[in-house]
Amino acid sequence: MGEIAIIGVGQSSFVRSFPGSIRELVFEGFKVAMQDAQLSTKDIDASVICSAPEYDKQRSPAGVFAEYLGLNPQPTFYVETLCSSSSTGLKLAYSLVKSGLHDTVAVIGFQKMSEISSSESQERMGRGADIQWESPFGTMMPAYYAMYAKAHMEKFGTTLDDLALIRVKAATYGELNERAVYRKPVAFEMFSNPEDRMSGPVASPLRVGDCCANADGSSCIIVASEEKAKSISKKPVWILGVGAASTSVNLAGRDLFTGLTVAQHAARQAYAMAGVGPNDIDVAEVHDCFTIAEIMAYENLGFAKPGEGRELIRNKETYKEGRIPVNVDGGLLSKGHPIGATGGSQIRTIVLQLRDEAGDIQVKDPQIGLVHNIGGVGLYGNVTILGR
């Protein structure tokens, strides 16, 4: 059925509290993607809406958005895999176009986290674990990733300083990203200053600076068939490989605590489909919900051997000028994490990089990019490989 391309990308600014409705929030990302693709709503054959519904006050938002965005009577689909929802949505859109059912599909991710309180948000995050066997014990996202951080530290000697270096890098590029929530500089010394908020405890060994923040935001990716892409787009970005995996929701059912098996499985699938390997990746976006998550991603994706991910950040190999630039848009740690929109935002960054349109964060002449998007505490994993 030919190759599949991304021909338009858009994203709202990620903010702590969006003043409008979810319709208006979604429109912010959608209008930019449509302008980027130079399409009208009649050109969109179907839409895929992505979010984590436990945060949404609107039931079945797909129908609401299809009406508001002028996408009726085309079919609309709703996808949820927690924090990886919109990269799962991309895989669905790829399948719909690859099968020949549709020529052009819009993947729309969103979350308006500010509609509920911080305590309500934490309670819902806890319910991302098994509500019968784990979440009644009070487990929360920081505590889960703190367990992974502790295991990584004990087995490989990773240090708190290594985690701090991840956040310093994120802030370096977050300052340059006008759509990021957190645009303030972060100095390494902040983590050793007990008076500084960055060093404040959250779940040992993780501190405030090791954790991303909730946000409101939307993203939109326009996916098209090869024929459609070549006829209307001057710079299509091709989907070379897609991989996805899942694992036990209960941590008691897992046997690896120094990495995420879903990322390993998804990466192998995506590399095989694309016919490339880790050394072929020129720029990457990884799911850095916590600083330890980025170090584990280096290793799970094959950028470093197990236990050696810390060397990449110590040597600045994952900076813009390094061997494998990672999260040069600031990552979740600086952009914020509007759950359903996050994967789409990551994909947008890589598309702009491959089109040489990333501005101050542009990597030199990238040919192949990778997106690593995780749902829950390593419950779902998606890896997408894109090329010029």
FENSULFEN-V523098 format. One record per residue. N is the residue number from 1. PHI is phi in radians with two decimals (NA if undefined). Layout:
N PHI
N PHI
This chain:
1 NA
2 1.54
3 -1.46
4 -2.10
5 -2.21
6 -1.75
7 -2.00
8 -2.75
9 -2.41
10 -2.70
11 -2.70
12 -1.33
13 -1.17
14 -1.55
15 -2.35
16 -1.27
17 -2.64
18 -1.36
19 -1.34
20 -1.75
21 -1.44
22 -1.16
23 -1.05
24 -1.18
25 -1.10
26 -1.12
27 -1.07
28 -1.00
29 -1.34
30 -1.10
31 -1.13
32 -1.17
33 -1.13
34 -1.17
35 -1.15
36 -1.10
37 -1.43
38 1.03
39 -2.08
40 -1.95
41 -1.07
42 -1.18
43 -1.45
44 -1.57
45 -1.40
46 -2.84
47 -2.25
48 -2.13
49 -1.80
50 -2.29
51 -2.88
52 -1.75
53 -1.15
54 -1.15
55 -1.66
56 -1.62
57 -1.40
58 -1.46
59 -1.36
60 0.90
61 -1.15
62 -1.00
63 -1.15
64 -1.12
65 -1.25
66 -1.01
67 -1.17
68 -1.16
69 -1.51
70 1.37
71 -1.85
72 -1.50
73 -1.67
74 -1.04
75 -1.19
76 -2.30
77 -2.22
78 -2.06
79 -2.22
80 -2.48
81 -2.42
82 0.93
83 -1.22
84 -1.79
85 -1.01
86 -1.39
87 -1.39
88 -1.15
89 -1.06
90 -1.13
91 -1.13
92 -1.12
93 -1.09
94 -0.98
95 -1.16
96 -1.11
97 -1.38
98 -1.07
99 -1.26
100 1.60
101 -1.16
102 -2.43
103 -1.65
104 -2.44
105 -2.28
106 -1.71
107 -1.83
108 -2.03
109 -1.93
110 -2.74
111 -2.84
112 -1.98
113 -1.15
114 -1.29
115 -1.20
116 -2.18
117 -1.31
118 -1.07
119 -1.16
120 -1.14
121 -1.09
122 -1.11
123 -1.10
124 -1.21
125 -1.08
126 -1.07
127 -1.33
128 -1.24
129 -1.55
130 -1.15
131 -1.28
132 -1.63
133 -1.98
134 -2.16
135 -1.09
136 -1.07
137 -1.54
138 1.53
139 -1.18
140 -2.28
141 -0.97
142 -1.04
143 -1.16
144 -1.08
145 -1.22
146 -1.11
147 -1.14
148 -1.14
149 -1.09
150 -1.09
151 -1.12
152 -1.13
153 -1.12
154 -1.22
155 -1.44
156 -1.99
157 1.42
158 -1.05
159 -2.05
160 -1.07
161 -1.12
162 -1.09
163 -1.13
164 -1.08
165 -1.10
166 -1.09
167 -1.20
168 -1.07
169 -1.09
170 -1.00
171 -1.20
172 -0.97
173 -1.59
174 -1.06
175 -1.05
176 -1.59
177 -1.74
178 -1.19
179 -1.75
180 -1.52
181 -1.20
182 -1.83
183 -2.08
184 -1.65
185 -1.19
186 -2.20
187 -1.71
188 -0.96
189 -1.16
190 -1.04
191 -1.31
192 -1.79
193 -1.75
194 -1.10
195 -1.51
196 -1.56
197 -1.05
198 -1.03
199 -1.56
200 -1.12
201 -1.26
202 -2.10
203 -2.59
204 -0.94
205 -1.63
206 -1.37
207 -1.98
208 -0.94
209 -1.20
210 -1.53
211 -2.05
212 -1.41
213 -1.95
214 -1.13
215 -2.75
216 -1.77
217 -3.11
218 -2.48
219 -2.49
220 -2.58
221 -2.19
222 -1.79
223 -1.90
224 -2.46
225 -1.20
226 -1.03
227 -1.08
228 -1.13
229 -1.07
230 -1.21
231 -1.43
232 -2.20
233 -1.94
234 -1.41
235 -2.35
236 -1.16
237 -1.95
238 -1.61
239 -1.47
240 -1.55
241 -2.74
242 -2.30
243 -2.35
244 -2.62
245 -2.70
246 -2.45
247 -2.65
248 -1.01
249 -1.22
250 -1.47
251 -1.13
252 -1.12
253 -1.61
254 -1.91
255 -2.11
256 -2.27
257 -2.19
258 -2.00
259 -3.01
260 -1.99
261 -1.12
262 -1.11
263 -1.21
264 -1.10
265 -1.14
266 -1.12
267 -1.14
268 -1.04
269 -1.09
270 -1.17
271 -1.07
272 -1.12
273 -1.15
274 -1.40
275 1.24
276 -2.30
277 -2.31
278 -0.95
279 -1.25
280 -1.56
281 -1.41
282 -1.67
283 -2.76
284 -2.45
285 -2.04
286 -2.15
287 -1.46
288 -1.68
289 -1.05
290 -2.38
291 -1.04
292 -1.12
293 -1.11
294 -1.22
295 -1.10
296 -1.13
297 -1.10
298 -0.90
299 -1.38
300 -1.15
301 -1.56
302 1.52
303 -1.26
304 -2.57
305 -1.26
306 -0.92
307 1.57
308 -1.92
309 -1.05
310 -1.05
311 -1.15
312 -1.13
313 -1.36
314 -1.08
315 -1.65
316 1.02
317 -1.23
318 -1.77
319 -1.37
320 -0.99
321 -1.62
322 -1.46
323 -1.14
324 -2.43
325 -1.06
326 -2.29
327 0.97
328 -1.42
329 -1.77
330 1.78
331 1.08
332 -1.09
333 -1.06
334 -1.84
335 -1.21
336 1.62
337 -2.33
338 -1.38
339 -0.75
340 -1.23
341 -1.66
342 -1.11
343 -1.04
344 -1.12
345 -1.14
346 -1.09
347 -1.11
348 -0.98
349 -1.02
350 -1.20
351 -1.06
352 -1.10
353 -1.08
354 -1.25
355 -1.66
356 1.02
357 -2.15
358 -1.62
359 1.12
360 -1.13
361 -1.82
362 -1.15
363 -1.43
364 -1.24
365 0.84
366 -1.30
367 -1.88
368 -2.35
369 -2.20
370 -2.29
371 -2.12
372 -2.07
373 -2.30
374 -1.95
375 -1.90
376 1.17
377 -1.55
378 1.21
379 -1.34
380 -2.12
381 -2.45
382 -2.19
383 -2.24
384 -2.15
385 -2.00
386 -2.10
387 -2.48
388 -1.15
